[in-house]
């Protein structure tokens, strides 16, 4: 079963929340990959690695909060959006393909988190 299929089974989620949950998991996976790849590139990548790891943890936590219908999900969505935007700005400064892809995924995640929080 795919993540989209699983998310569609969570009855209390609306469409914006489902999209946000899926984007949060994609952001977490992409950030873990980016951080690992950056670790092999040497000096100058510490901030990128740190931000990617923060985002991976935050987005995973937020997805779990959405899945269990937590009262704190909307507040956490705002935190996730801010972290995603900060990390995307950092990743955009690096030429590596993984950083560029990570920035793209994070921009989308930030947008859906903000939409979910304002719904």
Buried (B, 14 or more C-beta within 10 A) or exposed (E): EEBEEBBBEBEEBEEBBBBBBBBBBBBBBBBBBBBEBBEEBEEEBEBBBBBBBBBBBBBBBBBBBBBEEBEEBBEBBBBBBBBBBBBBEBBBEBEBEBBEBBBBBBBBBBBBBBBBBEE
